[in-house]
Amino acid sequence: MKNCRHIRRAVGLLALIFWNHVSGFSQVDSSYIELHKNEFILKPYLYSNLLGLNLKETEQDKEVTYRSNNPTGIGIGLAHPKLPFGISIGWITGARSENKYVRTKSFDVLFNQYGRKYVLDIFYQQYKGLFSDSRNVLPIKIDCPDLSVFGTGIVGQYVFNGNKFSYQAAFDQNERQIKSAGSLLVGGALHFIRLTADSSFKFDGQKKKSAYQAGVNVGYSYSWVPQKRWLFNGSITLGANLVNNSIKSFFNRNLYVAPTALARATICYNHEKWHAGMAFVTNYIELRDKTNAMVNLNYGRIYFFYVRKFSIQR
C-alpha cells in the first residue's frame, strides 16, 4: 500500500502541472510574447522516428545499437482556439528494403503539450522486429524479428518564466516570441519499459526485462530571436530515476538510481500567416541488471513542418 501511495503522489504532482494550464493563465509580457488567439492552424509535416535500443550484455562487451525499420512518415496537425490542445495524426510511409532489413511492426503514440506554465510529454510505444548494423562492433548486420520494445510514460515540467518565454511559439507556432528569453524547468517522470529478447541474447539469463521508473528532473530552455522572422530554441533536461523491476516491491534492495535526459530543439521561420521549420524531441532512459548488463533506450522524433494560419471571425 505504501508503494501505491508514492505512485499516486507522483501522478498527483504531474496532474497539478496540467491543472495549472486548465484553471488559469499567468499574465503575459506583451513585449516578449505576441498572442494569436483567433486563428485556426493547419500543420502538415514529415517526420522520422528516432527509436534506438543500445545493449551491452557485460561490462567488457561493446555497445550494440538496434533500430526499427519504419523510420519515416507524414502527418497533419490541427488546432482551434476553442480547443485546449491540438490534434495530430501521422502515417508511416517509408521503410528500408525488407529484402535487406527485418520488417518492423509498430504502434507509436507521442503526445507533446506545451502550456503557458508547463510542458507535458506522454508516450506509448510498441515495436517488434529490430535490426543492428553497428559495423564497428559486429562483422555483419543482425536481424532480430522477435526483439520487441514496449514503453509508456509521462514527463511533466513546470516552466518558471512562462510570462516571457513561450514554448508554444517554439513548437506549436500559435504564438510569437518577440524577444529572446529562457526559463528554468523542474519536473518529474514516470516510466514503464519492457524488453523481450529473441535467441540472440538474454537479460540476466531471462528472455524478458521490465523496469518501473519514477524520478525528478531539472533543465533549461532558451529561445533566441536574432531578428523578427527567425526563432531558434534549445532545451536540455537531466534527471535521475528510481528503478526496479517490480511495482509491488519497488523500494526493496533491488532499487537503484539511473540517469535520464530529454532534449528539444527547433528552428522556425515566421511569416505573418505561415511558418516553416524543423523540430525534434528525444528522450534517454537507462536500465541495468545484476550482471551489470546495460540497456538504454532513446526515443523521439524529428519533424519538418509547414504551418498555415487562418483568421476566425468572432
N, C-alpha and C positions, 0 to 999 in steps of 0.2 A: 504493500500500500504506500510505503514511503516513496518508493521509486515512481509510482504513478503520480504522487503529489508533485514531485520535482518536474516531471514531464508536463503536467498541467500548468505549473507556474511558468515554464518556458514558453508554452503555447500562449498563455495569457499575456506575457510580455510582448510577443510579436503581434497579438491582437490589439494591444493598446497602441502600437505604432500605426496600425491600419486605421483604428478609430480616430486618431488624431486628424486624419485626412477627411473622414466622413463627417465628423462633428463640427469642424470649423477650420478656417484658414487664418494664418498669420497675415499681418499687413505686409504688402509687397512694396519694396522701394522702387518706385517708377523710374528712377534714374539708372537702375541696373536691369530691370526686367520689364519688357513690354508685353502686356496681356492681350491675347486674341480670343475673346470669349464667344463670339458668334460666328464660328466658322466650322464647316463640315470638311473633314480631312480624308482624302483618298491616298493610300500609300502602297503602290506596287513595289516589290523588291525581289532581289535574288539573294540566296543565302547558301552558306556552306557549313555543314556540321563539323565541329571540332573535337569529336569524341576520340580520346586516346587512353588506352589501358596499358600502363607501364608495369612490368613484372620483373622481379628479381628473386629467384627461388631461395638463394642463400646469399650471405654477405660477400662470398667470393665470386659469385656469378656476375656477368654483365647484364645491364638492364635491357629488356626486350620490349618494344612498343608494338601493340596490336591496335588496328584501326578498323573502322566499319567501311563497307563498300557501298555506301549510299551518300556520297558527300554533298551533292548539290540539289537545290530545289528552287521553286518560285513561290511567291506568296502575295497576298493582298491584305492590306490593313484598312480599317475604317474607324473613324472617331467622330462623335457628335457631342456638342457642348452639353446636352441634357443627359448624356450617359456618364457614369462615374469612371469608366475605363474604356479603352479602345478594344476593338475586336480584330484578331488577325488569324489567318489560316494559310498553311503552306502545303505544297505537294513536292515529294521527291521526284526529280526528273532525270538526274544523272547518276551513273554508276560506272566504275571501271569495268572493262570487259569481263563477263562471267566465265569466259574461256580461260582467262588468266588468273582471276581472283575469285574467292569464295563469295557466294551470294549472302547478303545481309538482310535479315528480316528485322523490322524495327517499328516501334511506336514511340513517338517523341513529342512531349508537350513541354514548352517553356513559356512561363508567364512572367513578364517583367513589368512591374507597375511603378511609375515614377510620380510621387506626390510632392506637395509643397514642403513637407517636413519629414518625409520618409521615402525609402525605396524598398521594394518588396520583390523577391525572386522566388518563384515556385517551379519545381521541375518534376517530371515523371517520365522516366525513360526505360525502354526495354530494347535491347539489342541482342541478336543471336546470329552468330557467324562472323568472326573477325579474322583478319589476316595480319601477318607481320612480314615486312621486307627490310628489316634492320640489317642491311648488308654488312655493317661494321661489326656485327655480333654473330649473325647467322650466315652460313655459306649459301643457303638457298631460301627462297620465300616459303613461309609456312602458312597453310590454310587451317583454320580451326572452326569447322562448321558447327560444332556443338558448344563452343565457348560463348557464354552469354553473360550479359551485364544487366542488372536491374537496379535502378536507383530512383529515390524520391526524396524530396526535402524542401525546406523553406529557409530562406535567408532574409532577415529584416534589418534595416539600419535607420537610425534617426539622423536627419540632416539638420545640423545646428544653425546653419546660416541660410535657411530657406527664403528669407525675405530679400536677399541679394543674389543668391546663387540658385539657378534653375536647372534641375535635372531634366525637366520637361522640354526645355529649349534644346538641350543637347541630344535627347533620344526620342522624344515624341514630336518635336517641331510644332507644338501648339502654343508656344510662347517664343519670345526672342530675348536672348541675352545681349544687352546693350553694352555693358562694361564688363571687363574681366573680373571674375570673382571665384572664390573657392569655399569649401566647407569641410569641417571635421565630421566624420561619420562614426557612429558607435552602434553596435547591434548584437544580434545573436543568431544562431543557426541550429536547425535540427536536420539530420540526415539518416537515411537507411540505405545501405548498399548490400547487394547480394551478388556474388560471382559464382558461376557454375562452370567448372572446367571440363575439358574433354581428356582423352588419354595422353595428351602432350605433357601435362604436368598436374600436380596436386598442391593444395594449400594445407600445410601441416598434416599431410597424409590423407586429407579429405578432398572429396570432389567439389564441395561447396564451401564458401566462406561468406559469412554475414557480419555486418557491423552496424551497430546503432551509435549515433554520434550526437552530442549536444555541446554547444560551446558559445564563446563570445568572440567578437572581432572589433577591430578599430581600423579606420582608414581615412583617406583624404581624397577629395575630388576637386579638380580645378578646371574652369572653363576660360580659355584665353580667346579674346576677341581682338585680333590685331587691327581689323578695320570693319566697317559696317556689315559687310556681307559674309564674312568668314567667322567660323567658330571651331575651335579645337578643344576637345575635352579629354582629360585623362584621369582615371580613378584607380587607386590601388588600396586593397584591404588585406590585412593579415590577421589571422586568428588562431585560436587553439581550441580543439575539441576534445572532450572526454569520450573515449571509445571503448565499447565492449561488444561481445558477440551475442549477448543475451539481454533482453529488456527486463526480464524477471529478476535477474541478479546483476543489475547494471553496476552497482557500487561494490562488487566483490574484488578479490585480489587480482583478477584479470584486467581490471580497469587500467587504461593508460591514456596518455595525452599525445595527440597528433596535430601537426601544423595544418593550417588551411590557408588558402589565398584566393582572392577574387579580383579580377581586373576588368576594367571597361575603358573604351576609348571611342571617340567619334570625330570625324572631320565632316563639316557640313557647310555648303554654300547656300546662303539665304537670299531669296528674292522676295518681293512683296507677296506674290501669290504661289510660289513654288520653292521647293528646297531639293537639294540632291547631295548625296554623300555616301559615306560608309561608316559602319559601326561594328564593334564586336564586344561580346561579353564572354568571359571564360572563368571557370572555377577549378580549383585544385583541391583534392581530398586525398589523404594518405591513410593506409591501413598497414598493420603488421601482424605477424603471428608468432607462436612460441619459438619457431626455428629462425626468427629474425628475417624471414622472407618478407619482402616489401612489395606492396601493391599501391600504386597511386593512380587516381582517375582524374582525367581532365575532360571537362565537358563544356560546351558552349556553342556559339555560332558567330559567324561574321556575315554582315549584311551589306548589300549595295542597294540603296533606296532612292526613290523619287517620290516627292510629296506634292500633291496638288491641293490647294485650299479653295473652298467655295463659300462665299458670304451667305449667311442666312438672315433673312429679313425677320424682324420681330413682329 
